[in-house]
Amino acid sequence: MSLLARTVLVILVTWGGAMSQTADGKPSPFPRKPPLAPQPAAYHRDFDAAMKAAGEQGKDLCVIFSAPEWNPFARLLDEKVIYKEEFWKPMSELFVLARAEFPDEGEPIPTDPIGKRWQEVKLAYRVTQYPMAYMISRKGDLLGMTAFKDTDCKGYMAYLTKSHAKGKAAVDLGHELRSIVAQAKGKQLVSIIERAAEGLLPLISTDPGVGPLVEIAKIGLILDPDNETGLKFKVVKGLMLTTSYNAEYDAFLSAADPKNERGAFERALFGRVGKKRAPGTKTLAEEIAEFDKLKPTIIVDNLYFRIYALAANGYKKPPLSDLKKAKYFAEKALLRPDVEPWQIRSMKELLLLEKLPPADGSKPATPAPAPAKDAPKPPTPAPGGATPPAKAEPMPPAPKPPAGSPPPGD
């Protein structure tokens, strides 16, 4: 059982109690818990007041969307991180902090002005799960987001600041290039397009700041449709993982960089995740295995772990089911120093397997232990095929239950 699964089990067992009901009478998936102690004063309760403070202090916002009364992960994060001084004190030096709690589905929505405003904010930023930490600029731009992480104060702060830095760089670049692209011509326009394409490389389609950069980069497809100047290659490389899957981009990058010498083939390869394949064609794991034979050395950003973890998990299950190859790719996935703790855990669990699980998902059968050398031999069958009855051993007296024990059957 993974550490996360054990954590969830401990939470649910510890909480226990009857399942609560939502306002419409449906059972809530988690038992209710009383509110935590008053939240630290460092967190604004009013979103608009937090935005005003951010503007006055020249900081961005860190907003915690929580639901500790009914969501065990939100409560766990509050208890381990959000309410602790070693988290909110250094964070409040970098950001203006705000926090709000939300009802379970089916429960009454707050009608007070502050509560109604938080509902508007939740819808505007498309918050669909708890807990979530959103990094928001003082102008209202979404800069990053982080969900529940099973870590400590220092670790969670690292997740947030990394997400913020990545999103802020993309959003700021998009604002800058948008302000000058309309008047740009010639070499200046090409330079702007190249900067937009380069800015897309560390991003995926769901990251903040992607939209404006994609919009600007696509101008390069009009200026250089046949890749005569190499601009199309730079643009498509940036677009491959920041737009919906495009088979033409995939084919172009695969043909333009078949040995991944410029880090383009890997982006095409990762872009195929989840795409339907014709019967009889190679699986993604098999394609990655062929890719690995090229001994690629140019792996950019966070694709290294993802690609080799895909191969490891592909060989872990049917139709490939090859434990040796699964472990080989798991070991490769762990070579990068920037792998996150949950990723390390999933690959290490694979490396500990002694055999692959059956195709039906059941647990492998445990082999019967070999009989000890000095174990008594079974009785020899009597003539006629009957087995003589074994000599009955006297039953030991049943132990008396300790005082206060429940009666048998309870």
N, C-alpha and C positions, 0 to 999 in steps of 0.2 A: 504494500500500500504506500502511495506517495506521501510526502510530508504534507502537501496541501489537503489530500483526502483525510489524513489523520487529524489535521487541524479542524476540518469541518465536522468530523465525527465527534471530536472532543467538545466542540462548541454545542452541538445539538444534544449530546448526552448530558452535558453539564446544565444546559438550560432546562431541558425536560419540560414537564408541565403540559397542560392541555393546549390544543391548538386554539388560537383566537379566531374571531370572525371579523370580516370586513363589514362595512356599513350595509351592504346589500345581502348579508347573511351567508356569504360564501366563506369557506374556511381559508384562513390565511396560511401560506406555506411555512411560516415560521412562528414560533411562540412569541407572544409579546413580552417585552421587558420594560421596566420602569425607566423614566428618563435618567440620563447621567447627571452628575453634578453640574451646576451652572457652567457654561462654556467659558473659557478664558476671555478676559476683556479685550485681548488683542484682536479678536475676530469681530468685525462689524456685523450687526444683525440686519442692517438696512442696506440693500444693494446700491441705491442711488447715493447714499451717504459715503459708501466705500468708493464709488466712482469719483465723487467730488474730492475725497481725500487723496486719491491717486493722482488726480490732476494737480492738486496743490503741492504734493510731495514729489512729483515727477517720477512716480513709480508705476509699475504694472500691478494688476490684481492677481491674487491666488484665491480662487473661490472653491470652497468645499461644499459639494452637494451631498447631503447625508440623510440617513434614515435609521438611526440607531435603535429605535423602539421595536422595529419589526424586521430589519435586515441584519443578520448576524455579521456579515462582512463589514458593513458600515460601522457597527458597534465595535468590532474588533479593531478596526483602523483608528477609531476615536480613542479607544482605551490605550492602544500601543503607541500611537503617534500624535494624533491631532491635538489631544488635550495636554500633552506633555510639554513642559517648558523648554526642554532641550530641542524641541521642534519649532514651536511657535515663536520663541524669542529670536533665534537667528533668522527665521523666515520673515519676521516682521521688519527686520532691518533691510531686506531686499525687496519685499512686496507689501502692498496693502492687503490684509487678510480679511476674508468674509466667509461666513458659514451659514447654511440654512438647512433645516430638517423638513422632510416631505412625507406626506401620508402614504399608506399603502394603496394599491389600486382598489377602487370601490369605496374608500373612506372619504368623508367630507373634505372638500378643498377649503383652505382658509379663506375667510371673507374680509379679514382686516386689511388695511392698505398695504402694509409691509408684506404680508403673506400673499396677497394677490399679485404684488409686483414680482415676488420670487417665482410665481407660476408663469408669469410672462417671460422672465429671464430663462427659466427652464425650457420653455417652448422655443424661444429665440435661438438658443444654443443647442437645441436638440438633445437635451440630456435624457437618456432613456434607461439608465441603470445607476445603482448606488453601491458603494460610494464612488464619486468622481471628483477629481480636482481639476479645475479648468484654469488655465493661465490666460488672462484677458488683458489687452492693452488698455491704457487710459482713454484711448479713442474708441474702444469697443471691439477691436479685432481679436478673434480667437487665436492665441499663440501656441497653445498646446493643451494636452489633456492626459491624465493618468488615472487609471482605475485602481482597484485594490491591489496592493502588493504585500506579500507576507514578509515584511522586513521591519527594521527598526527606524528610529527617527532620522538618523544620519543617512540610511539607505533610501528612505522615501524622499527626503530632501534632494538627494542626488538625482532621483528619477525626475522630480519636478523641475529642477534647474536645467537638466539636460533637455527636457522637452521644451522648456521655455526658450532656451538659447537657439534651438533648431528652428522653432516656429517663428521667433522674432526675426531671425536672419532672413527667412523666406518672405515674411510679410513686409519687412522694411525694403527688401530688394524689389518686390513687386510694386510697392508705392513709388519708389525712386524711378524705376524704368517706365512705369505708366505715365509719369509726369513729363517724360522727355521723348517718348517713342513717336508721338504724333508729329513732331517737328523734325525728326531725324531723317537723314538721307544718306545714301552711299555707304561709305565705310563706317560712319557713326551708327547707322541703322544695323549693319551687320554685327558690329560690336555689341549693341544692345541685345540682339537676338542671341548671340553666343553667351552673354552673361546670363540671360534667362534660362537657356538650355543647361548651362553649368549649375545654376541654382537649383534645378530640378533633380540633379543626380542623387542627393541624399534623401529624397522624398518619395512617398508613394501617394496614390490618388486620394487618400483620406486625410493627408496631413494639412494643417493650416497653411495658407499662403500659396497653395498650388494653382488656384484658378488664374490669377493675373499672369503668372509666369508661363503657364501653358498657352494662354491667349497670345502672348508676345512671341513665344518660341515658334508657334505655328506659322508665323509670317515667313520664317525661313524656308518652309516647304514651297511657298510661292516664288521666293527669290531664287531658289536652287533646286528645282524639282528633280533634276537628274544627278545631283551630287557632284557637279562639275568642279565646284570650289571646296567641297568637303563640308559645307554648311549643313546640308541635309543630314549627314551622318551624325553630327553633333546634336542636331535638333531631335532626330528620331531616338537617339540614345537617351535623351532626357525625357522624351514623351512616353517611352515604352512602359514604364511602371507608374506613370502619373496620369494616365488616361485609361479608359476601358481597353481591354485586350484588342489589339489590332493585328490581324494575321499578316497584313502587308508590312508593318513595322518589324514583326518577327522575322519574316523571310528576308527582308532587307538587311537587318543586323546580322543574321546568321550567315548570309552570303558575304557581307562586307568584312566580317571579322571571324572567320570559321575557327581559328585557333585561340580566340579570346585574347589576342595580343593587345587589344585596346579596351578590354573590359566590356565589350558590347554583346558578345555572344551570351555571357552569363545573364545579362538583363533580359535577353530574348528567352532564355531557358527558364528563368524564374517567372517570366510573364505567362508561361503556359500552365501555371498552377491552377488546377481545378477545371481546365478546359477538356471538353469531351473528345475522346479519341476514337478513331475508326477501329472496328474489330480487327484483331491481328496485328495492330501496330505496337510499337514499343511503349512501355510505360515511362512515366517521367523519371522514375528511379533508374531505369535502364539507360535513358538518355544521359542522366547525370553520371552514371558509371562510365559511359563512353567519353563524356566531357572530362572526367577525372584522368583518363589515360593520356590526355594532352599535357598533363602536368601544368595546369594553368598557374600563373604567378600573379596575374593582375586581377585581384578580386577587390572590388570597391565597396566601401560603406559596410552595411550590415548584411550583405547578401551571402557572405561566406558561410556563416553558420546556417542560415536558412536553407541554402541549397543542399548542403551535406546532411542536414537533419531530415530533409525531405527524402533523400536517398536511404538514410538509415531506417526511417519508418516504412519506406516502400518495401525494403527487403525483410522487414520484420513480419509482414503478413502476406497472405496469398494475393496474387498468384505467384509471387517470387519466393517468399519464405526461405531465406538463406541467412542463417544466424551469423555465419562467418562474415559475410558482406555487410550485414546490418551493423555488426560491431566495428568493422573497419571504418564505415562512414560515420559512426557515432564518435569514434576516436578523432577523425578528421575534423568533425564539427567543433570539438572541444579545443582545437589548437589555437583559436583566436582569443586574445586577451580580453576582448570587449563583450564576451558572452554574458548574458544576464543570469542571475542565480536560478530562476525557474527553468531556464534552458539547460543549464548544467545538470540540474536534477533529472530532467527527462532523459538525457543521454546517458547519464551514469546508471540510471535504473535499467536501461537497455543493456549496458555493458555487464550488469550483474546476472542477466538471464542465463540459465544453463540450457534451456531449450525454448523454442518458440511456442506460443500458445496455439492450440488447435484452431482449425479454420472456422469452427462454429462458435468461437469465442469462449468456450468453456475452459476451465483450468486444466493443465496437463495432469494426467493420472499419475498418482504417486506410486512408484514401483513397490511391491511387497518386499519387506526386508528379508535377506537371506537367512536361513535357519542357522543358529549357532552350532558350532562343531560338537559341543557336548549335549545338544538337545536330545531328549529321548526319542527313539524311533517309534513310528506308529505301530500299533499291534498287528501281528501277522494274521491274515484271514484264516479262519478255521476251515477244515474240509467242507466242501459244499458251498463255499463262497461267503459264509456268515462270518462276521467279525466278533470275536469274543468280547463281552462287555468289559469296559475298563474298570479297574478297581476303584470303587467310590472312596473319595477322600472325605474325612469328617469336615463339615462346615464350621468355620470359626464363629464364635458368638458375635452378634451384631453389636457395634459400639453404641453406647448410650449418647444421645444428642446432648450438646451443652445446654445449660440453663438459658431460657429465653429464646431458643430456636423455634421456628415456625413448625407446625405439624407437617408430616410428609404430604407432598403434593402441592404445597403453597410455593 
